[in-house]
């Protein structure tokens, strides 16, 4: 295994650990926090949700951090 592959594997392992921690903690993000994190405006984020390209917010209008992290990790893959 090359050094780059080993680093990629370690990053994936750490990403999974962060997602698991966020799931256990249940942290939520506001719309403002989500738009800042993904670099898109509210309308674009909501359009992505309607298309199924982004996680849906919970009943309180906030997003689970774990779901946003998981979405980010899939986009980078």
mmCIF file of the N, C-alpha and C atoms, coordinates in Angstrom:
data_MODEL
# 
_entry.id   MODEL 
# 
loop_
_atom_site.group_PDB 
_atom_site.id 
_atom_site.type_symbol 
_atom_site.label_atom_id 
_atom_site.label_alt_id 
_atom_site.label_comp_id 
_atom_site.label_asym_id 
_atom_site.label_entity_id 
_atom_site.label_seq_id 
_atom_site.pdbx_PDB_ins_code 
_atom_site.Cartn_x 
_atom_site.Cartn_y 
_atom_site.Cartn_z 
_atom_site.occupancy 
_atom_site.B_iso_or_equiv 
_atom_site.pdbx_formal_charge 
_atom_site.auth_seq_id 
_atom_site.auth_comp_id 
_atom_site.auth_asym_id 
_atom_site.auth_atom_id 
_atom_site.pdbx_PDB_model_num 
ATOM 1   N N  . UNK A 1 1  ? 0.849   -1.173 0.000  1.00 0.00 ? 1  UNK A N  1 
ATOM 2   C CA . UNK A 1 1  ? 0.000   0.000  0.000  1.00 0.00 ? 1  UNK A CA 1 
ATOM 3   C C  . UNK A 1 1  ? 0.897   1.239  0.000  1.00 0.00 ? 1  UNK A C  1 
ATOM 4   N N  . UNK A 1 2  ? 0.568   2.180  -0.878 1.00 0.00 ? 2  UNK A N  1 
ATOM 5   C CA . UNK A 1 2  ? 1.370   3.395  -0.957 1.00 0.00 ? 2  UNK A CA 1 
ATOM 6   C C  . UNK A 1 2  ? 1.071   4.300  0.230  1.00 0.00 ? 2  UNK A C  1 
ATOM 7   N N  . UNK A 1 3  ? 1.927   5.291  0.405  1.00 0.00 ? 3  UNK A N  1 
ATOM 8   C CA . UNK A 1 3  ? 1.749   6.248  1.499  1.00 0.00 ? 3  UNK A CA 1 
ATOM 9   C C  . UNK A 1 3  ? 0.448   7.023  1.328  1.00 0.00 ? 3  UNK A C  1 
ATOM 10  N N  . UNK A 1 4  ? 0.112   7.388  0.097  1.00 0.00 ? 4  UNK A N  1 
ATOM 11  C CA . UNK A 1 4  ? -1.118  8.134  -0.168 1.00 0.00 ? 4  UNK A CA 1 
ATOM 12  C C  . UNK A 1 4  ? -2.337  7.282  0.161  1.00 0.00 ? 4  UNK A C  1 
ATOM 13  N N  . UNK A 1 5  ? -2.311  6.029  -0.227 1.00 0.00 ? 5  UNK A N  1 
ATOM 14  C CA . UNK A 1 5  ? -3.431  5.136  0.076  1.00 0.00 ? 5  UNK A CA 1 
ATOM 15  C C  . UNK A 1 5  ? -3.585  4.945  1.582  1.00 0.00 ? 5  UNK A C  1 
ATOM 16  N N  . UNK A 1 6  ? -2.469  4.844  2.274  1.00 0.00 ? 6  UNK A N  1 
ATOM 17  C CA . UNK A 1 6  ? -2.510  4.695  3.728  1.00 0.00 ? 6  UNK A CA 1 
ATOM 18  C C  . UNK A 1 6  ? -3.109  5.936  4.379  1.00 0.00 ? 6  UNK A C  1 
ATOM 19  N N  . UNK A 1 7  ? -2.744  7.113  3.880  1.00 0.00 ? 7  UNK A N  1 
ATOM 20  C CA . UNK A 1 7  ? -3.299  8.363  4.407  1.00 0.00 ? 7  UNK A CA 1 
ATOM 21  C C  . UNK A 1 7  ? -4.794  8.463  4.117  1.00 0.00 ? 7  UNK A C  1 
ATOM 22  N N  . UNK A 1 8  ? -5.194  8.075  2.918  1.00 0.00 ? 8  UNK A N  1 
ATOM 23  C CA . UNK A 1 8  ? -6.616  8.112  2.567  1.00 0.00 ? 8  UNK A CA 1 
ATOM 24  C C  . UNK A 1 8  ? -7.417  7.176  3.469  1.00 0.00 ? 8  UNK A C  1 
ATOM 25  N N  . UNK A 1 9  ? -6.861  6.020  3.735  1.00 0.00 ? 9  UNK A N  1 
ATOM 26  C CA . UNK A 1 9  ? -7.528  5.055  4.611  1.00 0.00 ? 9  UNK A CA 1 
ATOM 27  C C  . UNK A 1 9  ? -7.660  5.620  6.029  1.00 0.00 ? 9  UNK A C  1 
ATOM 28  N N  . UNK A 1 10 ? -6.612  6.280  6.512  1.00 0.00 ? 10 UNK A N  1 
ATOM 29  C CA . UNK A 1 10 ? -6.637  6.868  7.846  1.00 0.00 ? 10 UNK A CA 1 
ATOM 30  C C  . UNK A 1 10 ? -7.642  8.020  7.918  1.00 0.00 ? 10 UNK A C  1 
ATOM 31  N N  . UNK A 1 11 ? -7.712  8.837  6.890  1.00 0.00 ? 11 UNK A N  1 
ATOM 32  C CA . UNK A 1 11 ? -8.684  9.934  6.855  1.00 0.00 ? 11 UNK A CA 1 
ATOM 33  C C  . UNK A 1 11 ? -10.100 9.364  6.873  1.00 0.00 ? 11 UNK A C  1 
ATOM 34  N N  . UNK A 1 12 ? -10.350 8.317  6.105  1.00 0.00 ? 12 UNK A N  1 
ATOM 35  C CA . UNK A 1 12 ? -11.671 7.681  6.080  1.00 0.00 ? 12 UNK A CA 1 
ATOM 36  C C  . UNK A 1 12 ? -12.018 7.121  7.460  1.00 0.00 ? 12 UNK A C  1 
ATOM 37  N N  . UNK A 1 13 ? -11.051 6.514  8.123  1.00 0.00 ? 13 UNK A N  1 
ATOM 38  C CA . UNK A 1 13 ? -11.286 5.958  9.455  1.00 0.00 ? 13 UNK A CA 1 
ATOM 39  C C  . UNK A 1 13 ? -11.626 7.069  10.457 1.00 0.00 ? 13 UNK A C  1 
ATOM 40  N N  . UNK A 1 14 ? -10.875 8.159  10.395 1.00 0.00 ? 14 UNK A N  1 
ATOM 41  C CA . UNK A 1 14 ? -11.132 9.284  11.292 1.00 0.00 ? 14 UNK A CA 1 
ATOM 42  C C  . UNK A 1 14 ? -12.476 9.949  10.992 1.00 0.00 ? 14 UNK A C  1 
ATOM 43  N N  . UNK A 1 15 ? -12.819 10.057 9.721  1.00 0.00 ? 15 UNK A N  1 
ATOM 44  C CA . UNK A 1 15 ? -14.109 10.622 9.336  1.00 0.00 ? 15 UNK A CA 1 
ATOM 45  C C  . UNK A 1 15 ? -15.243 9.783  9.903  1.00 0.00 ? 15 UNK A C  1 
ATOM 46  N N  . UNK A 1 16 ? -15.124 8.470  9.784  1.00 0.00 ? 16 UNK A N  1 
ATOM 47  C CA . UNK A 1 16 ? -16.141 7.571  10.341 1.00 0.00 ? 16 UNK A CA 1 
ATOM 48  C C  . UNK A 1 16 ? -16.262 7.754  11.852 1.00 0.00 ? 16 UNK A C  1 
ATOM 49  N N  . UNK A 1 17 ? -15.131 7.947  12.523 1.00 0.00 ? 17 UNK A N  1 
ATOM 50  C CA . UNK A 1 17 ? -15.143 8.137  13.980 1.00 0.00 ? 17 UNK A CA 1 
ATOM 51  C C  . UNK A 1 17 ? -15.843 9.440  14.354 1.00 0.00 ? 17 UNK A C  1 
ATOM 52  N N  . UNK A 1 18 ? -15.597 10.504 13.599 1.00 0.00 ? 18 UNK A N  1 
ATOM 53  C CA . UNK A 1 18 ? -16.236 11.799 13.879 1.00 0.00 ? 18 UNK A CA 1 
ATOM 54  C C  . UNK A 1 18 ? -17.745 11.692 13.651 1.00 0.00 ? 18 UNK A C  1 
ATOM 55  N N  . UNK A 1 19 ? -18.156 11.012 12.582 1.00 0.00 ? 19 UNK A N  1 
ATOM 56  C CA . UNK A 1 19 ? -19.581 10.833 12.297 1.00 0.00 ? 19 UNK A CA 1 
ATOM 57  C C  . UNK A 1 19 ? -20.243 10.048 13.426 1.00 0.00 ? 19 UNK A C  1 
ATOM 58  N N  . UNK A 1 20 ? -19.599 8.986  13.883 1.00 0.00 ? 20 UNK A N  1 
ATOM 59  C CA . UNK A 1 20 ? -20.140 8.181  14.973 1.00 0.00 ? 20 UNK A CA 1 
ATOM 60  C C  . UNK A 1 20 ? -20.294 9.015  16.250 1.00 0.00 ? 20 UNK A C  1 
ATOM 61  N N  . UNK A 1 21 ? -19.295 9.829  16.558 1.00 0.00 ? 21 UNK A N  1 
ATOM 62  C CA . UNK A 1 21 ? -19.374 10.693 17.741 1.00 0.00 ? 21 UNK A CA 1 
ATOM 63  C C  . UNK A 1 21 ? -20.540 11.675 17.609 1.00 0.00 ? 21 UNK A C  1 
ATOM 64  N N  . UNK A 1 22 ? -20.707 12.250 16.418 1.00 0.00 ? 22 UNK A N  1 
ATOM 65  C CA . UNK A 1 22 ? -21.794 13.207 16.203 1.00 0.00 ? 22 UNK A CA 1 
ATOM 66  C C  . UNK A 1 22 ? -23.148 12.521 16.316 1.00 0.00 ? 22 UNK A C  1 
ATOM 67  N N  . UNK A 1 23 ? -23.246 11.271 15.839 1.00 0.00 ? 23 UNK A N  1 
ATOM 68  C CA . UNK A 1 23 ? -24.503 10.531 15.965 1.00 0.00 ? 23 UNK A CA 1 
ATOM 69  C C  . UNK A 1 23 ? -24.842 10.295 17.427 1.00 0.00 ? 23 UNK A C  1 
ATOM 70  N N  . UNK A 1 24 ? -23.852 9.905  18.187 1.00 0.00 ? 24 UNK A N  1 
ATOM 71  C CA . UNK A 1 24 ? -24.081 9.627  19.598 1.00 0.00 ? 24 UNK A CA 1 
ATOM 72  C C  . UNK A 1 24 ? -24.463 10.882 20.374 1.00 0.00 ? 24 UNK A C  1 
ATOM 73  N N  . UNK A 1 25 ? -23.868 11.988 20.006 1.00 0.00 ? 25 UNK A N  1 
ATOM 74  C CA . UNK A 1 25 ? -24.125 13.238 20.712 1.00 0.00 ? 25 UNK A CA 1 
ATOM 75  C C  . UNK A 1 25 ? -25.431 13.892 20.252 1.00 0.00 ? 25 UNK A C  1 
ATOM 76  N N  . UNK A 1 26 ? -25.783 13.703 18.972 1.00 0.00 ? 26 UNK A N  1 
ATOM 77  C CA . UNK A 1 26 ? -27.029 14.253 18.450 1.00 0.00 ? 26 UNK A CA 1 
ATOM 78  C C  . UNK A 1 26 ? -27.003 15.741 18.185 1.00 0.00 ? 26 UNK A C  1 
ATOM 79  N N  . UNK A 1 27 ? -25.820 16.314 17.976 1.00 0.00 ? 27 UNK A N  1 
ATOM 80  C CA . UNK A 1 27 ? -25.726 17.753 17.701 1.00 0.00 ? 27 UNK A CA 1 
ATOM 81  C C  . UNK A 1 27 ? -26.507 18.109 16.438 1.00 0.00 ? 27 UNK A C  1 
ATOM 82  N N  . UNK A 1 28 ? -27.087 19.297 16.467 1.00 0.00 ? 28 UNK A N  1 
ATOM 83  C CA . UNK A 1 28 ? -27.870 19.781 15.333 1.00 0.00 ? 28 UNK A CA 1 
ATOM 84  C C  . UNK A 1 28 ? -27.334 21.128 14.874 1.00 0.00 ? 28 UNK A C  1 
ATOM 85  N N  . UNK A 1 29 ? -27.531 21.386 13.584 1.00 0.00 ? 29 UNK A N  1 
ATOM 86  C CA . UNK A 1 29 ? -27.080 22.636 12.980 1.00 0.00 ? 29 UNK A CA 1 
ATOM 87  C C  . UNK A 1 29 ? -28.277 23.450 12.521 1.00 0.00 ? 29 UNK A C  1 
ATOM 88  N N  . UNK A 1 30 ? -28.194 24.760 12.713 1.00 0.00 ? 30 UNK A N  1 
ATOM 89  C CA . UNK A 1 30 ? -29.237 25.657 12.213 1.00 0.00 ? 30 UNK A CA 1 
ATOM 90  C C  . UNK A 1 30 ? -29.058 25.835 10.702 1.00 0.00 ? 30 UNK A C  1 
ATOM 91  N N  . UNK A 1 31 ? -30.048 26.450 10.085 1.00 0.00 ? 31 UNK A N  1 
ATOM 92  C CA . UNK A 1 31 ? -29.963 26.722 8.653  1.00 0.00 ? 31 UNK A CA 1 
ATOM 93  C C  . UNK A 1 31 ? -28.744 27.587 8.346  1.00 0.00 ? 31 UNK A C  1 
ATOM 94  N N  . UNK A 1 32 ? -28.492 28.588 9.165  1.00 0.00 ? 32 UNK A N  1 
ATOM 95  C CA . UNK A 1 32 ? -27.337 29.470 8.965  1.00 0.00 ? 32 UNK A CA 1 
ATOM 96  C C  . UNK A 1 32 ? -26.039 28.653 9.035  1.00 0.00 ? 32 UNK A C  1 
ATOM 97  N N  . UNK A 1 33 ? -25.941 27.776 10.014 1.00 0.00 ? 33 UNK A N  1 
ATOM 98  C CA . UNK A 1 33 ? -24.735 26.960 10.157 1.00 0.00 ? 33 UNK A CA 1 
ATOM 99  C C  . UNK A 1 33 ? -24.552 26.035 8.958  1.00 0.00 ? 33 UNK A C  1 
ATOM 100 N N  . UNK A 1 34 ? -25.652 25.454 8.466  1.00 0.00 ? 34 UNK A N  1 
ATOM 101 C CA . UNK A 1 34 ? -25.573 24.559 7.309  1.00 0.00 ? 34 UNK A CA 1 
ATOM 102 C C  . UNK A 1 34 ? -25.151 25.332 6.071  1.00 0.00 ? 34 UNK A C  1 
ATOM 103 N N  . UNK A 1 35 ? -25.760 26.492 5.840  1.00 0.00 ? 35 UNK A N  1 
ATOM 104 C CA . UNK A 1 35 ? -25.410 27.249 4.634  1.00 0.00 ? 35 UNK A CA 1 
ATOM 105 C C  . UNK A 1 35 ? -23.953 27.694 4.669  1.00 0.00 ? 35 UNK A C  1 
ATOM 106 N N  . UNK A 1 36 ? -23.473 28.085 5.838  1.00 0.00 ? 36 UNK A N  1 
ATOM 107 C CA . UNK A 1 36 ? -22.061 28.460 5.952  1.00 0.00 ? 36 UNK A CA 1 
ATOM 108 C C  . UNK A 1 36 ? -21.159 27.251 5.714  1.00 0.00 ? 36 UNK A C  1 
ATOM 109 N N  . UNK A 1 37 ? -21.553 26.112 6.249  1.00 0.00 ? 37 UNK A N  1 
ATOM 110 C CA . UNK A 1 37 ? -20.727 24.910 6.152  1.00 0.00 ? 37 UNK A CA 1 
ATOM 111 C C  . UNK A 1 37 ? -20.614 24.414 4.709  1.00 0.00 ? 37 UNK A C  1 
ATOM 112 N N  . UNK A 1 38 ? -21.734 24.409 3.982  1.00 0.00 ? 38 UNK A N  1 
ATOM 113 C CA . UNK A 1 38 ? -21.713 23.878 2.614  1.00 0.00 ? 38 UNK A CA 1 
ATOM 114 C C  . UNK A 1 38 ? -21.459 24.947 1.558  1.00 0.00 ? 38 UNK A C  1 
ATOM 115 N N  . UNK A 1 39 ? -21.458 26.212 1.964  1.00 0.00 ? 39 UNK A N  1 
ATOM 116 C CA . UNK A 1 39 ? -21.141 27.290 1.030  1.00 0.00 ? 39 UNK A CA 1 
ATOM 117 C C  . UNK A 1 39 ? -22.224 27.556 0.001  1.00 0.00 ? 39 UNK A C  1 
ATOM 118 N N  . UNK A 1 40 ? -23.468 27.346 0.420  1.00 0.00 ? 40 UNK A N  1 
ATOM 119 C CA . UNK A 1 40 ? -24.597 27.580 -0.467 1.00 0.00 ? 40 UNK A CA 1 
ATOM 120 C C  . UNK A 1 40 ? -25.652 28.389 0.284  1.00 0.00 ? 40 UNK A C  1 
ATOM 121 N N  . UNK A 1 41 ? -26.483 29.116 -0.447 1.00 0.00 ? 41 UNK A N  1 
ATOM 122 C CA . UNK A 1 41 ? -27.541 29.900 0.191  1.00 0.00 ? 41 UNK A CA 1 
ATOM 123 C C  . UNK A 1 41 ? -28.677 28.983 0.632  1.00 0.00 ? 41 UNK A C  1 
ATOM 124 N N  . UNK A 1 42 ? -29.568 29.513 1.456  1.00 0.00 ? 42 UNK A N  1 
ATOM 125 C CA . UNK A 1 42 ? -30.680 28.736 2.005  1.00 0.00 ? 42 UNK A CA 1 
ATOM 126 C C  . UNK A 1 42 ? -31.555 28.146 0.901  1.00 0.00 ? 42 UNK A C  1 
ATOM 127 N N  . UNK A 1 43 ? -31.858 28.940 -0.119 1.00 0.00 ? 43 UNK A N  1 
ATOM 128 C CA . UNK A 1 43 ? -32.718 28.467 -1.203 1.00 0.00 ? 43 UNK A CA 1 
ATOM 129 C C  . UNK A 1 43 ? -32.083 27.276 -1.925 1.00 0.00 ? 43 UNK A C  1 
ATOM 130 N N  . UNK A 1 44 ? -30.773 27.337 -2.141 1.00 0.00 ? 44 UNK A N  1 
ATOM 131 C CA . UNK A 1 44 ? -30.080 26.247 -2.819 1.00 0.00 ? 44 UNK A CA 1 
ATOM 132 C C  . UNK A 1 44 ? -30.075 24.991 -1.962 1.00 0.00 ? 44 UNK A C  1 
ATOM 133 N N  . UNK A 1 45 ? -29.831 25.158 -0.668 1.00 0.00 ? 45 UNK A N  1 
ATOM 134 C CA . UNK A 1 45 ? -29.843 24.002 0.236  1.00 0.00 ? 45 UNK A CA 1 
ATOM 135 C C  . UNK A 1 45 ? -31.223 23.356 0.222  1.00 0.00 ? 45 UNK A C  1 
ATOM 136 N N  . UNK A 1 46 ? -32.275 24.161 0.301  1.00 0.00 ? 46 UNK A N  1 
ATOM 137 C CA . UNK A 1 46 ? -33.621 23.601 0.314  1.00 0.00 ? 46 UNK A CA 1 
ATOM 138 C C  . UNK A 1 46 ? -33.962 22.937 -1.021 1.00 0.00 ? 46 UNK A C  1 
ATOM 139 N N  . UNK A 1 47 ? -33.475 23.476 -2.123 1.00 0.00 ? 47 UNK A N  1 
ATOM 140 C CA . UNK A 1 47 ? -33.675 22.831 -3.426 1.00 0.00 ? 47 UNK A CA 1 
ATOM 141 C C  . UNK A 1 47 ? -32.948 21.486 -3.458 1.00 0.00 ? 47 UNK A C  1 
ATOM 142 N N  . UNK A 1 48 ? -31.756 21.433 -2.875 1.00 0.00 ? 48 UNK A N  1 
ATOM 143 C CA . UNK A 1 48 ? -31.006 20.173 -2.797 1.00 0.00 ? 48 UNK A CA 1 
ATOM 144 C C  . UNK A 1 48 ? -31.775 19.154 -1.961 1.00 0.00 ? 48 UNK A C  1 
ATOM 145 N N  . UNK A 1 49 ? -32.405 19.604 -0.879 1.00 0.00 ? 49 UNK A N  1 
ATOM 146 C CA . UNK A 1 49 ? -33.206 18.709 -0.031 1.00 0.00 ? 49 UNK A CA 1 
ATOM 147 C C  . UNK A 1 49 ? -34.376 18.152 -0.841 1.00 0.00 ? 49 UNK A C  1 
ATOM 148 N N  . UNK A 1 50 ? -35.079 19.023 -1.568 1.00 0.00 ? 50 UNK A N  1 
ATOM 149 C CA . UNK A 1 50 ? -36.230 18.582 -2.366 1.00 0.00 ? 50 UNK A CA 1 
ATOM 150 C C  . UNK A 1 50 ? -35.830 17.564 -3.429 1.00 0.00 ? 50 UNK A C  1 
ATOM 151 N N  . UNK A 1 51 ? -34.635 17.731 -4.002 1.00 0.00 ? 51 UNK A N  1 
ATOM 152 C CA . UNK A 1 51 ? -34.147 16.787 -5.027 1.00 0.00 ? 51 UNK A CA 1 
ATOM 153 C C  . UNK A 1 51 ? -33.603 15.498 -4.414 1.00 0.00 ? 51 UNK A C  1 
ATOM 154 N N  . UNK A 1 52 ? -33.421 15.491 -3.109 1.00 0.00 ? 52 UNK A N  1 
ATOM 155 C CA . UNK A 1 52 ? -32.842 14.319 -2.460 1.00 0.00 ? 52 UNK A CA 1 
ATOM 156 C C  . UNK A 1 52 ? -31.328 14.321 -2.481 1.00 0.00 ? 52 UNK A C  1 
ATOM 157 N N  . UNK A 1 53 ? -30.727 15.479 -2.764 1.00 0.00 ? 53 UNK A N  1 
ATOM 158 C CA . UNK A 1 53 ? -29.271 15.602 -2.849 1.00 0.00 ? 53 UNK A CA 1 
ATOM 159 C C  . UNK A 1 53 ? -28.637 16.053 -1.536 1.00 0.00 ? 53 UNK A C  1 
ATOM 160 N N  . UNK A 1 54 ? -29.459 16.287 -0.512 1.00 0.00 ? 54 UNK A N  1 
ATOM 161 C CA . UNK A 1 54 ? -28.954 16.757 0.774  1.00 0.00 ? 54 UNK A CA 1 
ATOM 162 C C  . UNK A 1 54 ? -29.893 16.229 1.849  1.00 0.00 ? 54 UNK A C  1 
ATOM 163 N N  . UNK A 1 55 ? -29.379 15.949 3.044  1.00 0.00 ? 55 UNK A N  1 
ATOM 164 C CA . UNK A 1 55 ? -30.248 15.431 4.104  1.00 0.00 ? 55 UNK A CA 1 
ATOM 165 C C  . UNK A 1 55 ? -31.377 16.398 4.447  1.00 0.00 ? 55 UNK A C  1 
ATOM 166 N N  . UNK A 1 56 ? -32.504 15.834 4.853  1.00 0.00 ? 56 UNK A N  1 
ATOM 167 C CA . UNK A 1 56 ? -33.639 16.649 5.280  1.00 0.00 ? 56 UNK A CA 1 
ATOM 168 C C  . UNK A 1 56 ? -33.429 17.141 6.705  1.00 0.00 ? 56 UNK A C  1 
ATOM 169 N N  . UNK A 1 57 ? -33.925 18.334 6.997  1.00 0.00 ? 57 UNK A N  1 
ATOM 170 C CA . UNK A 1 57 ? -33.849 18.795 8.381  1.00 0.00 ? 57 UNK A CA 1 
ATOM 171 C C  . UNK A 1 57 ? -34.836 18.000 9.236  1.00 0.00 ? 57 UNK A C  1 
ATOM 172 N N  . UNK A 1 58 ? -34.618 18.023 10.530 1.00 0.00 ? 58 UNK A N  1 
ATOM 173 C CA . UNK A 1 58 ? -35.528 17.375 11.482 1.00 0.00 ? 58 UNK A CA 1 
ATOM 174 C C  . UNK A 1 58 ? -36.789 18.223 11.624 1.00 0.00 ? 58 UNK A C  1 
ATOM 175 N N  . UNK A 1 59 ? -37.717 17.742 12.403 1.00 0.00 ? 59 UNK A N  1 
ATOM 176 C CA . UNK A 1 59 ? -38.983 18.464 12.614 1.00 0.00 ? 59 UNK A CA 1 
ATOM 177 C C  . UNK A 1 59 ? -38.777 19.864 13.181 1.00 0.00 ? 59 UNK A C  1 
ATOM 178 N N  . UNK A 1 60 ? -37.673 20.077 13.893 1.00 0.00 ? 60 UNK A N  1 
ATOM 179 C CA . UNK A 1 60 ? -37.404 21.398 14.472 1.00 0.00 ? 60 UNK A CA 1 
ATOM 180 C C  . UNK A 1 60 ? -36.716 22.345 13.486 1.00 0.00 ? 60 UNK A C  1 
ATOM 181 N N  . UNK A 1 61 ? -36.523 21.891 12.226 1.00 0.00 ? 61 UNK A N  1 
ATOM 182 C CA . UNK A 1 61 ? -35.900 22.728 11.205 1.00 0.00 ? 61 UNK A CA 1 
ATOM 183 C C  . UNK A 1 61 ? -34.387 22.738 11.240 1.00 0.00 ? 61 UNK A C  1 
ATOM 184 N N  . UNK A 1 62 ? -33.797 21.914 12.112 1.00 0.00 ? 62 UNK A N  1 
ATOM 185 C CA . UNK A 1 62 ? -32.341 21.850 12.229 1.00 0.00 ? 62 UNK A CA 1 
ATOM 186 C C  . UNK A 1 62 ? -31.859 20.518 11.668 1.00 0.00 ? 62 UNK A C  1 
ATOM 187 N N  . UNK A 1 63 ? -30.613 20.517 11.198 1.00 0.00 ? 63 UNK A N  1 
ATOM 188 C CA . UNK A 1 63 ? -30.020 19.322 10.608 1.00 0.00 ? 63 UNK A CA 1 
ATOM 189 C C  . UNK A 1 63 ? -29.158 18.590 11.623 1.00 0.00 ? 63 UNK A C  1 
ATOM 190 N N  . UNK A 1 64 ? -29.201 17.266 11.583 1.00 0.00 ? 64 UNK A N  1 
ATOM 191 C CA . UNK A 1 64 ? -28.293 16.489 12.412 1.00 0.00 ? 64 UNK A CA 1 
ATOM 192 C C  . UNK A 1 64 ? -26.884 16.638 11.857 1.00 0.00 ? 64 UNK A C  1 
ATOM 193 N N  . UNK A 1 65 ? -25.968 17.008 12.710 1.00 0.00 ? 65 UNK A N  1 
ATOM 194 C CA . UNK A 1 65 ? -24.578 17.186 12.301 1.00 0.00 ? 65 UNK A CA 1 
ATOM 195 C C  . UNK A 1 65 ? -24.043 15.912 11.668 1.00 0.00 ? 65 UNK A C  1 
ATOM 196 N N  . UNK A 1 66 ? -24.382 14.771 12.231 1.00 0.00 ? 66 UNK A N  1 
ATOM 197 C CA . UNK A 1 66 ? -23.893 13.493 11.702 1.00 0.00 ? 66 UNK A CA 1 
ATOM 198 C C  . UNK A 1 66 ? -24.308 13.299 10.245 1.00 0.00 ? 66 UNK A C  1 
ATOM 199 N N  . UNK A 1 67 ? -25.533 13.667 9.902  1.00 0.00 ? 67 UNK A N  1 
ATOM 200 C CA . UNK A 1 67 ? -26.002 13.513 8.518  1.00 0.00 ? 67 UNK A CA 1 
ATOM 201 C C  . UNK A 1 67 ? -25.275 14.463 7.572  1.00 0.00 ? 67 UNK A C  1 
ATOM 202 N N  . UNK A 1 68 ? -25.005 15.671 8.039  1.00 0.00 ? 68 UNK A N  1 
ATOM 203 C CA . UNK A 1 68 ? -24.279 16.638 7.210  1.00 0.00 ? 68 UNK A CA 1 
ATOM 204 C C  . UNK A 1 68 ? -22.834 16.160 7.009  1.00 0.00 ? 68 UNK A C  1 
ATOM 205 N N  . UNK A 1 69 ? -22.214 15.663 8.071  1.00 0.00 ? 69 UNK A N  1 
ATOM 206 C CA . UNK A 1 69 ? -20.853 15.132 7.950  1.00 0.00 ? 69 UNK A CA 1 
ATOM 207 C C  . UNK A 1 69 ? -20.800 13.956 6.984  1.00 0.00 ? 69 UNK A C  1 
ATOM 208 N N  . UNK A 1 70 ? -21.790 13.085 7.078  1.00 0.00 ? 70 UNK A N  1 
ATOM 209 C CA . UNK A 1 70 ? -21.842 11.931 6.180  1.00 0.00 ? 70 UNK A CA 1 
ATOM 210 C C  . UNK A 1 70 ? -22.006 12.390 4.733  1.00 0.00 ? 70 UNK A C  1 
ATOM 211 N N  . UNK A 1 71 ? -22.859 13.385 4.500  1.00 0.00 ? 71 UNK A N  1 
ATOM 212 C CA . UNK A 1 71 ? -23.052 13.929 3.162  1.00 0.00 ? 71 UNK A CA 1 
ATOM 213 C C  . UNK A 1 71 ? -21.732 14.512 2.636  1.00 0.00 ? 71 UNK A C  1 
ATOM 214 N N  . UNK A 1 72 ? -21.043 15.262 3.499  1.00 0.00 ? 72 UNK A N  1 
ATOM 215 C CA . UNK A 1 72 ? -19.748 15.844 3.105  1.00 0.00 ? 72 UNK A CA 1 
ATOM 216 C C  . UNK A 1 72 ? -18.746 14.760 2.729  1.00 0.00 ? 72 UNK A C  1 
ATOM 217 N N  . UNK A 1 73 ? -18.697 13.705 3.513  1.00 0.00 ? 73 UNK A N  1 
ATOM 218 C CA . UNK A 1 73 ? -17.710 12.654 3.239  1.00 0.00 ? 73 UNK A CA 1 
ATOM 219 C C  . UNK A 1 73 ? -18.026 11.940 1.939  1.00 0.00 ? 73 UNK A C  1 
ATOM 220 N N  . UNK A 1 74 ? -19.308 11.787 1.596  1.00 0.00 ? 74 UNK A N  1 
ATOM 221 C CA . UNK A 1 74 ? -19.678 11.151 0.336  1.00 0.00 ? 74 UNK A CA 1 
ATOM 222 C C  . UNK A 1 74 ? -19.359 12.051 -0.846 1.00 0.00 ? 74 UNK A C  1 
ATOM 223 N N  . UNK A 1 75 ? -19.503 13.371 -0.671 1.00 0.00 ? 75 UNK A N  1 
ATOM 224 C CA . UNK A 1 75 ? -19.210 14.305 -1.755 1.00 0.00 ? 75 UNK A CA 1 
ATOM 225 C C  . UNK A 1 75 ? -17.718 14.322 -2.086 1.00 0.00 ? 75 UNK A C  1 
ATOM 226 N N  . UNK A 1 76 ? -16.888 14.100 -1.078 1.00 0.00 ? 76 UNK A N  1 
ATOM 227 C CA . UNK A 1 76 ? -15.435 14.135 -1.291 1.00 0.00 ? 76 UNK A CA 1 
ATOM 228 C C  . UNK A 1 76 ? -14.920 12.834 -1.893 1.00 0.00 ? 76 UNK A C  1 
ATOM 229 N N  . UNK A 1 77 ? -15.703 11.773 -1.762 1.00 0.00 ? 77 UNK A N  1 
ATOM 230 C CA . UNK A 1 77 ? -15.254 10.454 -2.253 1.00 0.00 ? 77 UNK A CA 1 
ATOM 231 C C  . UNK A 1 77 ? -15.340 10.339 -3.750 1.00 0.00 ? 77 UNK A C  1 
# 
